[in-house]
């Protein structure tokens, strides 16, 4: 197979989008959520993996946390991976990493990326689905539960455990 044939073949393959986020908590177990200005609702700090630039999911989670909240949070273990099909876009593979527990002084150092975010807050587990409806809420709850139970990484489809 020539280089041209291989490139042509690759161009015919299905596309998948990928994103990575970090689940960050405070000492009371509340989850850090951010509110984007470009869509309704809240989210974990995170975003698109720049795979065309060679970025890995773990690198994207770290970069996005630094860009969005101004903190360099080194991602811990992978908590959840979610396959999220969509009617008007390619499927998304969403990675959620443990961002650890931040002390009060680090939380006070949060500086939002004003081009994309308008607010942040700490939310108790039992209120997460009020801020994160649908599959996103289920994804974050599943990731949070991995932390509290000590279970291994959870595989999800549309925020629901499979397998």
C-alpha positions in Angstrom: 0.0 0.0 0.0 1.4 3.4 -0.9 1.3 6.5 1.3 -1.3 8.0 -1.0 -3.5 4.8 -0.8 -3.2 4.8 3.0 -4.1 8.4 3.3 -7.1 7.8 1.1 -8.2 4.8 3.2 -7.8 6.8 6.5 -10.0 9.6 5.0 -12.8 7.1 4.6 -12.9 5.9 8.2 -15.6 7.1 10.6 -14.8 10.0 12.8 -15.1 10.3 16.6 -14.8 13.4 18.7 -13.0 13.2 22.1 -13.1 15.3 25.3 -11.5 15.1 28.7 -12.5 16.5 32.0 -11.3 16.6 35.6 -13.5 15.8 38.6 -12.1 18.2 41.3 -13.5 18.1 44.9 -13.1 20.2 48.0 -12.5 18.9 51.5 -16.2 18.4 52.1 -16.6 16.2 49.0 -18.3 18.8 46.8 -17.6 18.8 43.1 -16.2 21.8 41.2 -18.4 22.8 38.3 -18.0 25.6 35.8 -20.6 27.4 33.8 -19.8 28.1 30.1 -21.0 31.2 28.3 -21.5 29.4 25.0 -24.2 26.9 26.1 -26.7 26.3 28.8 -25.9 24.5 31.9 -22.8 23.5 33.9 -19.9 21.2 33.3 -16.7 19.8 34.8 -13.5 21.7 33.8 -12.5 20.1 30.5 -12.9 20.2 26.8 -11.9 18.9 23.4 -8.8 16.7 23.1 -6.5 18.3 20.5 -5.6 15.0 19.0 -4.5 16.5 15.7 -1.7 18.1 17.7 -0.8 14.8 19.3 -2.5 15.6 22.6 -3.6 12.7 24.8 -6.8 12.6 26.9 -4.7 13.0 30.1 -2.8 16.0 28.7 -6.1 17.6 27.5 -7.6 17.3 31.0 -4.6 19.0 32.5 -4.5 21.7 29.8 -8.2 22.4 30.0 -8.1 22.8 33.8 -5.2 25.2 33.5 -7.0 27.2 30.8 -10.4 27.3 32.3 -9.8 27.7 36.0 -6.2 28.9 36.1 -5.0 25.9 38.2 -2.5 23.3 37.1 -4.3 20.1 38.2 -2.4 16.9 37.4 -5.0 14.3 36.6 -5.1 11.2 38.7 -6.6 7.9 37.6 -9.2 7.5 34.9 -12.6 7.3 36.6 -14.9 7.0 33.7 -15.0 6.7 29.9 -18.3 7.5 28.2 -19.5 6.8 24.6 -22.0 9.5 23.7 -23.7 9.3 20.2 -25.4 12.3 18.8 -27.9 12.9 16.1 -26.1 16.0 14.6 -22.5 15.2 15.2 -20.1 12.3 15.3 -20.0 10.3 18.6 -18.0 11.7 21.5 -15.7 9.7 23.7 -15.6 11.5 27.1 -12.8 10.8 29.6 -13.2 11.8 33.3 -10.1 11.9 35.5 -9.7 12.3 39.2 -8.6 15.9 39.9 -8.2 15.2 43.6 -9.2 17.3 46.6 -8.2 21.0 46.6 -7.4 22.9 49.7 -9.2 26.2 50.4 -6.2 28.3 49.3 -6.1 26.6 45.9 -9.8 27.1 45.4 -9.4 30.8 46.2 -6.8 31.0 43.5 -9.3 29.9 40.8 -9.3 32.4 37.9 -11.9 31.8 35.2 -11.2 31.9 31.5 -13.5 34.8 30.8 -13.7 34.0 27.1 -15.6 30.8 27.8 -16.7 30.7 31.5 -19.0 32.9 33.6 -19.1 31.2 37.0 -17.9 28.3 39.1 -19.2 26.6 42.2 -18.9 23.6 44.5 -21.8 21.3 44.4 -22.7 18.4 46.7 -23.2 15.0 45.1 -26.9 14.9 45.8 -27.4 18.2 43.8 -25.2 17.3 40.8 -28.0 16.3 38.5 -29.8 19.6 39.1 -26.7 21.3 37.5 -25.8 18.5 35.1 -28.9 17.1 33.5 -29.1 14.0 31.3 -26.1 11.9 30.4 -23.6 14.4 31.7 -25.1 14.2 35.2 -25.1 10.4 35.1 -21.4 10.4 33.9 -20.3 12.7 36.7 -22.2 10.7 39.3 -20.7 7.4 38.0 -17.2 9.0 38.1 -17.8 10.3 41.7 -19.1 6.9 42.8 -15.8 5.3 41.5 -14.0 7.5 43.9 -16.2 6.8 46.9 -16.4 3.0 46.4 -12.8 2.5 45.3 -14.1 0.6 42.2 -12.2 0.5 38.9 -12.8 2.7 35.9 -16.4 2.6 34.8 -17.3 2.2 31.1 -20.4 4.2 30.1 -22.8 4.7 27.2 -24.7 7.9 27.4 -23.7 8.2 31.1 -25.0 4.7 32.0 -22.7 1.8 33.1 -22.4 -1.1 30.6 -21.0 -4.5 30.9 
